[in-house]
Amino acid sequence: MKQTVVLIIISMFIASCSKRIDSQYPFYDIDLEFNPGKQYIAVDCQLDIPANYRSDTLVFYLHRQLALSELTMDGNKKFILNTDSSDIRYMPFATRYEIIADNPVHQKVSVHMEYSGEITEWSGWSPSVISKEWTELGLYYPWYPLNSDFGLFNYEVGISPIKNQNIFLMGSSFKKNDRITYSTDFPTNDIVVCASEDLKIFSDSVGECKLDIVHNTFPDTLLHALRDEINDISGLYNKWFPEGGNRICLVESMREQGGGYARLGGIYLSGLSSEDYFGSRKKYTRYLAHEISHLWWYRADANTWHDWINEGFAEYSALMVLRDFYGQEYFEKWISMKQEAVKGKAPVWHYDRSGRDAHTIFYDKAPLILYDLENKTGRDEFRKLMNKALVQEIGTTSLFLKMLEEEKGEEVAAWFLKKLKDEV
């Protein structure tokens, strides 16, 4: 059975970000040349960093096979540059660049970089690949100068047409100087470039949302089923949580490994084919629901133990969808499986995000604690707490506990803290 990967890009329209470029966020202006067959890329990038993001030290990451040929800050080279191997677990093949300003910098700064290289090294689990058959370039390489502290940013990426390759990036596209330029009209947290020979676009609407499915091989039956599934899941989330986006785009990828992940504006899912989907419909409901929910649950730092907020709430949101779609009995089946999985495991509290049992701790134990909280407060009150956490953009455990104490009292907050620290 052919394995495929699905990239679902959910483009969130945010009224406050209606301008194509919002100067309050860092902005990448990139010219990209790449040859998938030779696994070669060349980049000319200007990165504009607003004053509120500035410090005297700027750190960014690039794949270690990319050779830096030009680096200036505000047009000069008056800085100290240090390099080291990557210290971020999900970018093991990156180089860490540290720029220390010659003089204190307290205003907007523009950094110009040029670099190129053939990228042939990546982990077997990496979702980022480059080949003639399929290209999916994102932060796992990273192919653009990634600063993990930025959070959200905007970009404009210009790419020359490539023979026998169709290219796709999230955002609006337009022709500019014989190049196709892709530009964000909302802040996001990754720049993903996808390319293959046979990309096609299926357009429809799901409720008030526009849906584009960019695919290689999907038959009409799968296209329509995915449209209906996404519509139903998004409808529940927009009912339960603060209103989300009104544009959804789904791209079929030919990548066979690397797993699923979500970005603000994009969700990447592995292992979805017609045979798999229709043979395991309930499983894919949960799969889609978990990743779609990350459009709401993404505020915590994914490199720290606070990621239980992202993954715990995303997984429990997906279980809530299962309960709504398939009933209490099926929901309880999943709860029972997770309860069995966490027996004897360490507490969520300060668990190493790179630890051996991280998946069980963050995807099983964390949602079980939220299940206990829902039982303690009741479903309606629990949903109010979820809404409150989203409105307040809760991204750390201390802030969540503070909110919980304000809303439900000191006793409930202390009870929840004990749950986070308990082994069982």
PyMOL commands that set and color helices and strands:
alter all, ss='L'
color gray80, all
select helices_A, chain A and resi 15-17+36-38+51-53+220-240+274-279+281-293+307-326+328-341+358-377+379-391+397-408+410-421
alter helices_A, ss='H'
color red, helices_A
select strands_A, chain A and resi 5-11+27-35+40-49+57-63+67-73+79-85+94-101+109-118+135-137+154-159+166-169+172-176+179-183+193-196+200-206+209-215+247-253+261-263+266-270
alter strands_A, ss='S'
color yellow, strands_A
deselect
rebuild
show_as cartoon
